Amino acid sequence: MSDLPVLSAKTLFEGFDSHHDFTDDLIGTHAGRVVITFDDAADHARNRSVVLALLSSLGMVLSVYPSVGPWSDLAVRTDVDPGRTHGVGENRLHIDMVDREHTPRFIALYCVRDDPGGGGASALADMWPAIESLRRDDRRVLEQPAYRYWTDEGVHGVGESLRSFPIVPSRLDWGVPVRFTSKMGPHLDNGELVDTGLVPAEKAAAAFGRLRGAVEAQRITYRLRPGQLLVWDQRRYAHGRMPLRIDQDQIPENTRRLLHQTYVMDRRPR
């Protein structure tokens, strides 16, 4: 996968059909991922409002957590697992709400503050070439509806939690989710999270391990700066976070890295 395209918000809104053009260009020209830079990097309220209007051209902007509205804070905490969303370490490649019937298609991250220490770059990995690099027998193992994962509680607009699902779809196409999370790996190695009546545990673990390695080989990173927005199609791209500076507990909370995140569904679930 080539480097991320970076667009100027000012240029993006030129013309009468900019919202429609954005939809076409995101999937066509930019292969489902783009960074947008706002000229006024400090006017976060205005920038986020413009972003919501732009994202509405892609589909329904969700309030996945209704109590906080469409934007949720991705702040840095030193009292949580370093590998989790608010942690300080590497958050390994995954998609959000991997088990949900209507996995959100698009994710947008808006940067309010970057890490003062220069860490915390966002990571994306194109899962399509990773899957295409697998042997046919591995793909067959991962295409079985034999896998499960723990569900996110209290989320809205994404459907029910699936009892089981395939990790790799039978075809790679826009809008068809690849239900991948690196965090499944250790559990599959222990014979967990798989229906062994459909797939032997050792085959599931081995095939997933090769997929995880192939996805990681596709990883690129981009360190968002204040006033920048990253948008991607998470049914194709896994995402994650690189480690932040190690002494986050020495940085005042109100100056640590802060991103705002929202989700978009491409169409109303039926």
C-alpha positions in Angstrom: 0.0 0.0 0.0 1.3 3.4 -0.9 1.7 6.3 1.5 -1.5 8.0 2.7 -2.9 10.8 0.5 -3.0 14.1 2.3 -5.6 16.7 1.2 -6.1 20.3 2.1 -9.6 20.9 3.5 -9.7 24.2 1.7 -9.0 22.5 -1.7 -11.4 19.7 -0.8 -14.4 22.1 -0.5 -13.8 23.8 -3.8 -16.6 23.4 -6.3 -20.3 22.8 -6.0 -20.3 19.0 -5.6 -17.4 18.6 -3.1 -19.3 16.3 -0.8 -20.2 14.0 -3.6 -16.7 14.2 -5.1 -15.3 13.2 -1.7 -17.4 10.1 -1.6 -16.2 9.0 -5.0 -12.6 10.0 -4.5 -12.3 8.3 -1.1 -13.2 4.9 -2.5 -11.9 5.4 -6.0 -8.9 7.7 -6.2 -7.7 7.3 -2.6 -8.5 3.6 -2.2 -10.5 4.0 1.0 -8.2 6.1 3.2 -7.2 9.8 3.4 -5.8 12.5 5.7 -7.4 15.9 5.6 -5.6 19.0 6.9 -7.5 22.0 8.1 -5.9 25.5 7.8 -7.0 26.6 11.2 -5.6 23.8 13.3 -6.9 25.3 16.6 -10.6 25.8 15.6 -11.5 22.3 16.7 -15.3 22.9 17.1 -15.7 24.3 13.7 -13.5 21.7 12.1 -15.4 18.9 13.7 -18.7 20.3 12.5 -17.4 20.5 9.0 -16.1 16.9 9.3 -19.6 15.7 10.3 -21.1 17.4 7.3 -18.5 15.8 5.0 -18.9 12.4 6.6 -22.6 12.5 6.1 -22.0 12.1 2.4 -20.6 8.7 3.1 -23.6 7.5 5.1 -25.1 7.7 8.6 -22.8 9.3 11.2 -23.4 7.2 14.3 -23.6 8.0 18.0 -22.2 4.6 19.0 -22.1 5.9 22.5 -25.3 8.0 22.7 -24.4 9.6 26.1 -21.4 11.4 24.5 -22.8 12.1 21.0 -21.1 11.3 17.7 -17.6 12.2 18.9 -15.8 10.2 21.6 -12.5 11.2 23.2 -9.5 9.0 22.8 -7.5 10.4 25.7 -4.3 8.9 27.2 -4.5 7.2 30.5 -1.6 5.6 32.5 -3.8 3.4 34.7 -5.1 1.1 31.9 -3.7 -1.8 29.9 -1.0 -0.2 27.7 -2.3 -2.1 24.7 -5.9 -0.9 24.9 -7.6 2.1 23.3 -6.5 4.7 26.0 -3.2 3.0 26.8 0.3 4.2 26.2 1.7 1.2 24.4 1.2 -0.3 21.0 -2.5 -1.0 20.2 -2.2 -3.9 17.7 -3.9 -4.0 14.4 -7.7 -4.7 14.5 -11.1 -3.5 13.4 -13.6 -2.1 15.9 -16.7 -4.0 16.9 -15.4 -7.0 15.0 -18.3 -9.2 16.1 -21.2 -6.9 15.4 -23.8 -7.6 12.7 -23.4 -4.1 11.3 -19.7 -3.3 11.8 -19.3 0.4 11.1 -17.8 0.9 7.7 -15.8 4.2 8.1 -13.9 5.6 11.1 -12.7 9.1 11.4 -10.0 10.3 13.8 -9.6 14.1 14.4 -6.5 15.2 16.2 -6.8 17.9 18.9 -3.4 17.3 20.5 -0.5 15.0 19.4 1.9 13.3 21.8 4.4 15.9 23.0 7.1 13.2 22.9 6.5 12.5 19.2 4.9 9.0 19.6 1.5 7.6 19.1 1.4 7.4 15.3 -1.8 5.9 13.9 -1.3 2.7 12.0 -3.3 1.3 9.0 -2.9 -2.0 7.2 -4.6 -3.0 3.9 -6.0 -6.5 4.6 -6.9 -7.3 1.0 -3.4 -7.9 -0.2 -2.6 -9.7 3.1 -5.5 -12.1 2.4 -4.5 -12.6 -1.2 -1.0 -13.6 -0.2 -2.4 -16.5 1.9 -2.4 -20.1 0.7 -5.8 -21.3 -0.4 -6.1 -23.8 2.4 -5.5 -21.0 5.0 -8.2 -18.9 3.4 -10.7 -21.8 3.5 -10.0 -22.2 7.2 -10.5 -18.5 7.9 -13.6 -18.4 5.8 -15.5 -20.8 8.0 -18.1 -19.2 10.3 -16.4 -20.7 13.3 -15.0 -17.7 15.2 -16.2 -15.5 18.0 -15.0 -12.6 20.1 -16.0 -10.6 23.2 -18.5 -8.0 22.5 -18.4 -4.3 23.2 -21.2 -3.4 25.7 -23.4 -0.3 25.5 -22.8 0.4 21.8 -25.6 1.7 19.6 -26.5 1.4 15.9 -24.2 -1.5 15.0 -26.6 -4.4 15.4 -26.4 -7.6 17.5 -23.3 -9.4 18.5 -22.8 -12.4 16.2 -22.6 -15.8 17.8 -20.0 -16.8 15.3 -18.5 -15.4 12.1 -15.8 -15.9 9.4 -12.7 -13.9 9.8 -12.1 -13.7 6.0 -15.1 -13.2 3.7 -15.6 -15.5 0.7 -14.9 -12.5 -1.6 -13.0 -9.3 -1.1 -15.2 -6.4 -2.1 -16.0 -2.9 -0.9 -18.5 -3.0 2.0 -17.7 -6.6 2.9 -16.0 -6.7 6.3 -12.8 -8.6 7.1 -13.4 -9.4 10.8 -9.8 -9.3 12.0 -8.3 -8.4 15.3 -4.7 -9.2 16.3 -5.9 -9.6 19.8 -7.7 -12.9 18.9 -4.3 -14.6 18.2 -3.2 -15.6 21.7 -6.7 -17.0 22.4 -6.7 -19.1 19.2 -3.3 -20.4 20.2 -4.9 -21.7 23.4 -7.8 -23.3 21.5 -10.3 -20.6 22.4 -12.7 -18.5 20.4 -13.2 -21.2 17.7 -15.8 -23.9 17.0 -13.6 -26.9 16.8 -16.5 -28.8 15.3 -15.9 -26.7 12.1 -12.2 -26.0 12.3 -9.5 -27.9 14.3 -8.0 -25.6 16.8 -4.4 -26.0 15.6 -5.4 -25.2 12.0 -7.3 -22.1 13.1 -4.4 -20.9 15.1 -1.8 -21.6 12.4 -3.9 -19.9 9.6 -4.7 -16.9 11.8 -1.0 -16.5 12.7 -0.1 -16.4 9.0 -2.8 -13.9 8.3 -1.7 -11.7 11.3 1.9 -11.7 9.9 0.6 -10.8 6.4 -1.5 -7.9 7.8 1.4 -6.6 9.9 3.5 -6.6 6.7 1.1 -4.2 5.2 1.2 -1.7 8.0 2.0 2.0 7.5 2.0 4.7 10.1 1.0 8.4 10.1 1.4 10.7 13.1 -1.6 13.0 13.1 -1.0 16.7 14.0 -3.6 19.0 15.5 -6.2 20.0 12.9 -5.8 16.8 10.9 -8.4 14.1 10.2 -7.8 10.5 9.2 -10.7 8.7 7.5 -10.6 5.1 6.4 -12.8 2.2 5.4 -12.4 -0.2 8.3 -14.0 -3.1 6.4 -10.8 -3.2 4.4 -8.2 -1.6 6.6 -7.1 -2.7 10.1 -5.9 0.1 12.4 -3.9 0.5 15.5 -1.6 2.8 17.4 2.1 2.9 17.9 3.5 3.4 21.4 3.5 6.9 23.0 6.4 8.4 24.8 7.2 6.1 27.7 7.0 8.8 30.5 3.3 9.8 30.0 2.8 10.0 33.7 5.2 13.0 33.7 3.0 14.8 31.1 0.0 16.8 32.4 -3.2 15.2 31.4 -4.5 18.3 29.6 -1.4 18.3 27.3 -1.3 14.5 26.4 -2.4 13.2 23.0 -6.1 13.6 22.4 -8.0 12.4 19.4 -11.8 12.5 18.7 -13.3 9.5 17.0 -16.6 8.9 15.1 -18.1 6.1 13.0 -20.1 6.1 9.8 -22.4 3.4 8.5 -22.5 3.3 4.7 -26.2 2.5 4.6 -29.1 1.8 7.0 -28.9 -1.8 8.2 -31.8 -4.0 7.2 
